Amino acid sequence: MVHAPVQSGRPQDAAAATSLRKAGMTEDNRTQQHLETSAQSGARPFVSRACRDPQRWGRIAADGTVYTHTAGGERAVGSWQAGTTEEGLAHFARRFDDLLTEAELLESRLTSGVADPKQALSRVRSLRDELVEPTAMGDLLGFTAFLDHLQRRAEDTLAGAKTAREQAKARATARKEALAQEAELIGAESTQWKSGGDRLRTILDEWKTIKGVDRKNDEALWRRFSKARDAFARRRGAHFAELDRQRVGARSRKEELVVEAEALADSTDWGTTASRFRTLMAEWKTAGRAPKEADDALWQRFRAAQERFFTQRSATFSGRDSELERNMTRKRELVAAAERIDPAGDIEAARTQLRDIQERWESVGKVPRERVKELEGRLRAVEDRVRTAANAQWRQIDPESEARVAQFRDRVEQYEAQAAKARAAGDDHRASTAQARADQWREWLAAAERAVTSR
């Protein structure tokens, strides 16, 4: 309700003032009921700005005393002597609105989270203290309820901040506990010396970033971590000390092996010495690693002695191995003939020629060992070239595909039977060769079967 200002002490003015006070009390009663409802629901109390209608909230008496309406009646809040009644009412209304604005800013900062809840609570209390002896005119009842609301919010925010700190502290403590446990596991069990050391350094870097653990727990956790790190360092140091000791022993043993190998390098007892060299090689592998520079030098000496012996043996045997030389010449002729096969034309003719060469190849005996890889590699290259051409042709439609599949299957069975027979006779070389032919024909068979299936 809007109250008209009181200009003087005339009887009719006094009656009007009395009427306004009663109306104001009625308005305050309704405001109080609204505030009680807001408090019960937890909603923010509504507070009207006094400057919008200063006459609603108070009056200025003839002697200049400024009164504001409250639930308990009028209350003097100051004195106005400097201007008109309207100016005085506006002045005291602005004072109230200034207080309200400060409270609303405080509410905004609490809502946005930028306000320190402890400082906010202190300021709310200061604003409340200003209402003990108010010097402003406005909705004091609503403003008091608003301050109550702000105080609850500040207290809740303060409690929430405390809870958040406790939770952050618990998380920080739990994380350092987990890091300490991991460090203890590494310190007690890990033998991955490089990765284990790297992980401990990473844990230390993370440890430094974790804040908020109380001093007592932090110191206890740090002692655990430091102890685990020291344990890992001691075990790693002991490991490498033992490794150094073993390398010294390995060096000593390999020096003995080299001396013996160099003594055997010029031996002409070919069978016994070759067997002994194989034994020396096995012992070399089990001797362990010496320091790298020494290990490399010793290996070069050992390898040189071994090669000198076997080179001399091969030179001696070359005079007796005329049959090997003849076999080598024959296989060279066969592989040269195989290399002249052109699978780009008639693939069946090419395969027939290759099969004939392969069968004659098997009938030729052994060749010098140092030539085996070269000759078989060249023949295998021809086989691969024919197989590739056959695979390319098999992918095309061929009315004879079914017959070819059967033919290839027979070849696989034939060579597998030869391999089995050779193994039974103890001829590993012939068995290996026959098995290789069987595997080759099995690849061709698979390609032929796919060509038939995909038609």
C-alpha positions as CSV (number, residue, x, y, z in Angstrom):
1,M,0.0,0.0,0.0
2,V,1.3,3.5,-0.9
3,H,1.5,5.9,2.1
4,A,1.3,9.7,1.5
5,P,3.9,11.8,3.2
6,V,3.0,13.7,6.3
7,Q,3.7,17.5,5.8
8,S,2.8,19.0,9.2
9,G,1.4,18.5,12.7
10,R,-2.3,19.5,11.8
11,P,-5.0,17.3,13.3
12,Q,-6.1,16.1,9.9
13,D,-2.4,15.3,9.1
14,A,-2.0,13.4,12.4
15,A,-5.1,11.4,11.6
16,A,-3.7,10.6,8.2
17,A,-0.4,9.5,9.7
18,T,-2.3,7.2,12.1
19,S,-4.1,5.7,9.2
20,L,-0.9,5.2,7.3
21,R,0.8,3.5,10.3
22,K,-2.1,1.1,10.6
23,A,-2.0,0.4,6.9
24,G,1.7,-0.1,7.0
25,M,1.4,-2.5,9.9
26,T,-1.2,-4.5,7.9
27,E,1.2,-4.5,4.9
28,D,4.0,-5.7,7.2
29,N,1.8,-8.5,8.5
30,R,1.2,-9.7,5.0
31,T,4.9,-9.4,4.3
32,Q,5.7,-11.4,7.4
33,Q,3.3,-14.1,6.4
34,H,4.9,-14.3,2.9
35,L,8.4,-14.5,4.4
36,E,7.4,-17.3,6.7
37,T,6.1,-19.2,3.8
38,S,9.4,-18.6,1.8
39,A,11.5,-19.6,4.8
40,Q,9.5,-22.9,5.1
41,S,10.0,-23.7,1.4
42,G,13.7,-22.6,1.4
43,A,13.0,-20.1,-1.4
44,R,14.8,-16.8,-1.6
45,P,12.7,-14.1,0.2
46,F,11.5,-11.3,-2.0
47,V,12.6,-7.8,-0.9
48,S,11.2,-4.7,-2.5
49,R,13.4,-1.8,-3.4
50,A,12.5,1.1,-1.3
51,C,13.3,3.8,-3.9
52,R,10.5,2.6,-6.2
53,D,7.9,3.8,-3.7
54,P,9.6,5.5,-0.6
55,Q,6.2,6.6,0.9
56,R,5.2,2.9,1.2
57,W,7.9,2.3,3.8
58,G,7.8,5.2,6.2
59,R,7.2,8.9,6.9
60,I,8.8,12.0,8.1
61,A,7.2,13.7,11.1
62,A,6.8,17.4,11.5
63,D,9.9,17.6,13.7
64,G,11.9,15.9,11.0
65,T,12.1,12.5,12.6
66,V,12.2,9.7,10.0
67,Y,10.1,6.6,10.7
68,T,9.9,3.3,8.9
69,H,7.2,0.7,9.3
70,T,8.0,-2.6,11.1
71,A,5.9,-5.5,12.3
72,G,6.0,-4.0,15.8
73,G,5.0,-0.5,14.6
74,E,6.9,2.5,13.5
75,R,10.6,2.9,14.3
76,A,12.7,6.0,14.1
77,V,15.7,5.6,11.7
78,G,17.0,9.1,11.5
79,S,16.2,12.8,11.1
80,W,15.7,15.0,8.0
81,Q,16.0,18.7,8.1
82,A,17.7,19.6,4.8
83,G,15.0,19.5,2.2
84,T,11.5,18.4,1.3
85,T,9.8,15.4,2.7
86,E,10.0,13.6,-0.7
87,E,13.7,14.2,-0.8
88,G,14.1,12.9,2.7
89,L,12.1,9.8,2.0
90,A,14.1,9.1,-1.1
91,H,17.4,9.6,0.8
92,F,16.6,7.1,3.5
93,A,15.1,4.7,0.8
94,R,18.4,4.9,-1.1
95,R,20.2,3.9,2.1
96,F,18.1,0.8,2.3
97,D,18.6,0.0,-1.4
98,D,22.3,0.3,-1.0
99,L,22.2,-2.3,1.8
100,L,20.0,-4.5,-0.4
101,T,22.4,-4.1,-3.4
102,E,25.3,-5.2,-1.3
103,A,23.4,-8.2,-0.1
104,E,22.4,-9.1,-3.7
105,L,26.0,-8.8,-4.9
106,L,27.0,-11.1,-2.0
107,E,24.3,-13.5,-3.1
108,S,25.5,-13.4,-6.7
109,R,29.1,-14.1,-5.7
110,L,28.0,-17.1,-3.5
111,T,26.0,-18.4,-6.5
112,S,28.9,-18.1,-8.9
113,G,31.3,-19.7,-6.4
114,V,33.8,-16.8,-6.5
115,A,33.0,-15.6,-2.9
116,D,34.9,-16.9,0.1
117,P,32.1,-18.4,2.1
118,K,33.8,-17.5,5.4
119,Q,34.1,-13.8,4.4
120,A,30.6,-13.8,3.0
121,L,29.3,-15.1,6.3
122,S,31.2,-12.4,8.2
123,R,29.7,-9.7,5.9
124,V,26.2,-11.0,6.4
125,R,26.6,-10.7,10.1
126,S,27.9,-7.2,9.7
127,L,24.8,-6.3,7.6
128,R,22.6,-7.8,10.3
129,D,24.4,-5.7,12.9
130,E,23.4,-2.6,10.9
131,L,19.8,-3.5,11.3
132,V,20.0,-3.4,15.1
133,E,19.9,0.4,14.9
134,P,18.8,0.9,11.3
135,T,19.5,4.2,9.5
136,A,17.5,3.3,6.4
137,M,13.9,3.1,5.5
138,G,12.5,0.1,3.6
139,D,11.4,-3.5,3.9
140,L,13.4,-4.3,7.0
141,L,11.4,-7.4,7.7
142,G,12.0,-8.8,4.2
143,F,15.7,-7.7,4.3
144,T,16.2,-9.5,7.6
145,A,14.7,-12.6,6.1
146,F,16.9,-12.2,3.1
147,L,20.0,-11.9,5.3
148,D,18.8,-15.1,7.1
149,H,18.6,-16.8,3.7
150,L,22.1,-15.5,2.8
151,Q,23.5,-16.7,6.1
152,R,22.1,-20.2,5.6
153,R,23.6,-20.2,2.1
154,A,27.0,-19.0,3.3
155,E,26.9,-21.6,6.1
156,D,25.9,-24.3,3.7
157,T,28.7,-23.2,1.2
158,L,31.2,-23.1,4.0
159,A,30.2,-26.6,5.1
160,G,30.3,-27.8,1.5
161,A,33.8,-26.3,1.1
162,K,34.9,-28.0,4.3
163,T,33.5,-31.3,3.0
164,A,35.2,-30.7,-0.4
165,R,38.5,-30.1,1.4
166,E,38.0,-33.3,3.4
167,Q,37.2,-35.2,0.3
168,A,40.2,-33.8,-1.5
169,K,42.4,-34.6,1.4
170,A,41.0,-38.2,1.4
171,R,41.6,-38.5,-2.3
172,A,45.2,-37.1,-2.0
173,T,45.9,-39.5,0.9
174,A,44.5,-42.4,-1.0
175,R,46.5,-41.6,-4.1
176,K,49.8,-41.3,-2.1
177,E,48.9,-44.5,-0.4
178,A,48.5,-46.2,-3.7
179,L,51.8,-44.7,-5.0
180,A,53.6,-45.8,-1.8
181,Q,52.2,-49.4,-2.2
182,E,53.3,-49.5,-5.9
183,A,56.7,-48.2,-4.9
184,E,57.0,-50.9,-2.2
185,L,56.1,-53.6,-4.7
186,I,58.7,-52.3,-7.2
187,G,61.2,-52.0,-4.4
188,A,60.6,-55.6,-3.1
189,E,60.0,-57.6,-6.3
190,S,60.8,-55.8,-9.6
191,T,63.8,-57.0,-11.6
192,Q,63.0,-54.7,-14.5
193,W,65.8,-52.4,-13.5
194,K,65.4,-49.7,-16.2
195,S,61.6,-49.6,-16.3
196,G,61.3,-49.9,-12.6
197,G,63.7,-47.0,-12.0
198,D,61.8,-44.9,-14.6
199,R,58.5,-45.7,-12.8
200,L,59.9,-44.7,-9.5
201,R,61.0,-41.4,-10.9
202,T,57.5,-40.9,-12.5
203,I,55.9,-41.7,-9.1
204,L,58.2,-39.1,-7.4
205,D,57.1,-36.4,-10.0
206,E,53.5,-37.2,-9.4
207,W,54.0,-37.3,-5.6
208,K,55.3,-33.7,-5.7
209,T,52.0,-32.5,-7.4
210,I,49.7,-34.0,-4.7
211,K,48.7,-31.5,-2.1
212,G,46.4,-31.5,0.9
213,V,47.5,-34.5,2.9
214,D,47.9,-33.7,6.6
215,R,51.5,-33.5,7.7
216,K,51.6,-36.6,9.9
217,N,50.2,-38.9,7.2
218,D,52.3,-37.2,4.5
219,E,55.5,-37.8,6.4
220,A,54.6,-41.4,7.1
221,L,53.8,-42.1,3.5
222,W,56.9,-40.3,2.3
223,R,59.0,-42.5,4.6
224,R,57.4,-45.6,3.0
225,F,58.1,-44.4,-0.5
226,S,61.6,-43.4,0.3
227,K,62.3,-46.7,1.9
228,A,60.9,-48.6,-1.1
229,R,63.0,-46.5,-3.5
230,D,66.2,-47.2,-1.4
231,A,65.4,-50.9,-1.4
232,F,65.1,-50.9,-5.1
233,A,68.4,-49.1,-5.5
234,R,70.1,-51.5,-3.2
235,R,68.8,-54.6,-5.1
236,R,69.7,-53.0,-8.4
237,G,73.2,-52.2,-7.2
238,A,73.6,-55.8,-6.0
239,H,72.3,-57.2,-9.3
240,F,74.8,-55.3,-11.4
241,A,77.6,-56.0,-9.0
242,E,76.8,-59.7,-9.4
243,L,76.5,-59.2,-13.1
244,D,80.0,-57.7,-13.2
245,R,81.3,-60.6,-11.2
246,Q,79.7,-63.0,-13.6
247,R,81.2,-61.2,-16.6
248,V,84.6,-61.4,-15.1
249,G,84.1,-65.1,-14.8
250,A,82.7,-65.4,-18.3
251,R,85.7,-63.5,-19.6
252,S,88.1,-65.8,-17.9
253,R,86.3,-68.9,-19.2
254,K,86.1,-67.6,-22.8
255,E,89.8,-66.8,-22.7
256,E,90.4,-70.5,-21.9
257,L,88.2,-71.5,-24.8
258,V,90.0,-69.2,-27.2
259,V,93.4,-70.6,-26.2
260,E,92.2,-74.1,-26.8
261,A,90.6,-73.2,-30.1
262,E,93.7,-71.5,-31.3
263,A,95.7,-74.6,-30.3
264,L,93.3,-76.8,-32.3
265,A,93.2,-74.6,-35.4
266,D,96.1,-76.4,-37.2
267,S,95.1,-79.9,-36.1
268,T,94.8,-82.6,-38.9
269,D,92.7,-84.9,-36.8
270,W,89.7,-83.8,-38.7
271,G,86.9,-85.8,-37.1
272,T,87.9,-85.5,-33.5
273,T,88.8,-81.9,-33.8
274,A,85.6,-80.9,-35.6
275,S,83.7,-82.6,-32.8
276,R,85.7,-80.7,-30.2
277,F,85.1,-77.4,-32.0
278,R,81.3,-78.1,-31.7
279,T,81.7,-78.8,-28.0
280,L,83.7,-75.6,-27.6
281,M,81.0,-73.6,-29.4
282,A,78.4,-75.1,-27.0
283,E,80.5,-74.1,-24.0
284,W,81.0,-70.6,-25.4
285,K,77.2,-70.1,-25.5
286,T,76.8,-71.2,-21.9
287,A,79.8,-69.2,-20.6
288,G,77.7,-66.0,-20.4
289,R,78.7,-62.5,-21.6
290,A,81.9,-60.9,-20.8
291,P,82.3,-57.1,-20.9
292,K,81.3,-56.1,-24.4
293,E,84.6,-54.9,-25.8
294,A,86.4,-58.0,-24.4
295,D,83.6,-60.3,-25.5
296,D,83.8,-59.0,-29.1
297,A,87.6,-59.4,-29.2
298,L,87.5,-62.9,-27.8
299,W,84.8,-63.9,-30.2
300,Q,86.8,-62.7,-33.2
301,R,89.8,-64.8,-32.1
302,F,87.6,-67.9,-31.4
303,R,85.9,-67.5,-34.8
304,A,89.2,-67.0,-36.6
305,A,90.6,-70.2,-35.1
306,Q,87.4,-72.1,-36.0
307,E,87.4,-70.9,-39.6
308,R,91.1,-71.6,-40.0
309,F,90.6,-75.3,-39.0
310,F,87.5,-75.9,-41.1
311,T,89.0,-74.1,-44.1
312,Q,92.1,-76.3,-43.9
313,R,89.9,-79.4,-43.6
314,S,87.8,-78.4,-46.6
315,A,91.0,-77.8,-48.6
316,T,92.2,-81.3,-47.7
317,F,88.9,-82.9,-48.4
318,S,88.6,-81.1,-51.8
319,G,91.1,-83.5,-53.4
320,R,89.0,-86.5,-52.3
321,D,85.7,-85.0,-53.2
322,S,85.8,-85.3,-57.0
323,E,82.3,-86.9,-56.8
324,L,81.0,-83.8,-55.0
325,E,82.5,-81.7,-57.8
326,R,80.9,-83.8,-60.5
327,N,77.6,-83.6,-58.7
328,M,77.9,-79.9,-58.4
329,T,78.6,-79.6,-62.1
330,R,75.6,-81.7,-62.9
331,K,73.3,-79.7,-60.6
332,R,74.6,-76.5,-62.1
333,E,73.6,-77.8,-65.6
334,L,70.2,-78.8,-64.2
335,V,69.5,-75.5,-62.5
336,A,70.7,-73.7,-65.7
337,A,68.2,-75.7,-67.7
338,A,65.5,-74.9,-65.1
339,E,66.3,-71.2,-65.4
340,R,65.6,-71.4,-69.2
341,I,62.0,-72.6,-68.6
342,D,59.5,-70.0,-69.7
343,P,56.2,-70.4,-67.8
344,A,54.7,-67.4,-69.6
345,G,53.7,-69.6,-72.5
346,D,52.5,-73.2,-71.9
347,I,52.3,-73.6,-68.1
348,E,51.7,-77.4,-68.4
349,A,54.9,-77.8,-70.5
350,A,56.8,-75.7,-68.0
351,R,55.6,-77.8,-65.1
352,T,56.5,-81.0,-66.9
353,Q,60.0,-79.7,-67.6
354,L,60.4,-78.6,-64.0
355,R,59.2,-82.0,-62.7
356,D,61.7,-83.8,-64.9
357,I,64.5,-81.5,-63.7
358,Q,63.4,-82.0,-60.1
359,E,63.4,-85.8,-60.5
360,R,66.9,-85.8,-62.0
361,W,68.0,-83.3,-59.3
362,E,67.1,-85.9,-56.7
363,S,69.0,-88.6,-58.5
364,V,72.2,-86.5,-58.3
365,G,74.2,-87.0,-55.1
366,K,75.5,-84.5,-52.7
367,V,77.5,-81.4,-53.6
368,P,80.1,-79.4,-51.6
369,R,78.4,-78.0,-48.6
370,E,79.3,-74.4,-49.4
371,R,77.5,-74.7,-52.7
372,V,74.2,-76.2,-51.4
373,K,72.6,-72.9,-50.5
374,E,73.5,-71.3,-53.8
375,L,72.2,-74.1,-56.1
376,E,69.1,-74.9,-54.1
377,G,68.3,-71.2,-54.0
378,R,68.5,-70.9,-57.7
379,L,66.3,-73.9,-58.3
380,R,63.8,-72.7,-55.7
381,A,63.6,-69.3,-57.5
382,V,62.6,-71.2,-60.7
383,E,60.0,-73.2,-58.7
384,D,58.6,-70.0,-57.3
385,R,58.4,-68.4,-60.8
386,V,56.6,-71.4,-62.2
387,R,54.3,-71.6,-59.2
388,T,53.5,-67.9,-59.5
389,A,52.6,-68.3,-63.2
390,A,50.5,-71.3,-62.4
391,N,48.7,-69.5,-59.7
392,A,47.9,-66.7,-62.1
393,Q,46.6,-69.1,-64.7
394,W,44.6,-71.1,-62.2
395,R,42.6,-68.0,-61.3
396,Q,41.1,-68.1,-64.8
397,I,38.3,-70.4,-65.9
398,D,39.8,-73.7,-67.0
399,P,37.7,-76.7,-68.1
400,E,40.5,-79.0,-67.0
401,S,40.6,-77.7,-63.5
402,E,39.0,-80.8,-61.9
403,A,41.5,-83.1,-63.6
404,R,44.4,-80.8,-62.5
405,V,43.2,-80.9,-58.9
406,A,43.3,-84.7,-59.0
407,Q,46.7,-84.7,-60.7
408,F,48.2,-82.3,-58.1
409,R,46.7,-84.3,-55.2
410,D,48.4,-87.4,-56.6
411,R,51.7,-85.5,-56.7
412,V,51.4,-84.5,-53.1
413,E,50.7,-88.0,-52.0
414,Q,53.6,-89.3,-54.2
415,Y,56.2,-86.9,-52.6
416,E,54.9,-87.4,-49.1
417,A,55.2,-91.1,-49.6
418,Q,58.8,-90.6,-50.8
419,A,59.5,-88.4,-47.7
420,A,58.1,-91.0,-45.4
421,K,60.2,-93.7,-47.0
422,A,63.4,-91.7,-46.8
423,R,62.8,-90.9,-43.1
424,A,62.2,-94.5,-42.4
425,A,65.6,-95.3,-44.1
426,G,67.3,-92.6,-42.1
427,D,68.1,-90.4,-45.1
428,D,67.2,-87.0,-43.6
429,H,68.4,-85.0,-46.6
430,R,66.3,-86.9,-49.2
431,A,63.3,-86.9,-46.8
432,S,63.6,-83.1,-46.4
433,T,63.9,-82.6,-50.2
434,A,60.9,-84.8,-50.9
435,Q,58.9,-83.1,-48.2
436,A,59.7,-79.7,-49.7
437,R,58.4,-81.0,-53.1
438,A,55.3,-82.2,-51.4
439,D,54.7,-78.8,-49.8
440,Q,55.2,-77.1,-53.1
441,W,52.7,-79.3,-54.8
442,R,50.3,-78.8,-51.9
443,E,50.4,-75.1,-52.5
444,W,49.6,-75.7,-56.2
445,L,46.8,-78.0,-55.2
446,A,45.3,-75.4,-52.9
447,A,45.5,-72.8,-55.7
448,A,43.8,-75.2,-58.1
449,E,41.1,-76.0,-55.6
450,R,40.4,-72.3,-55.1
451,A,40.2,-71.8,-58.9
452,V,37.6,-74.5,-59.1
453,T,35.6,-73.2,-56.2
454,S,35.6,-69.6,-57.4
455,R,34.3,-70.4,-60.9
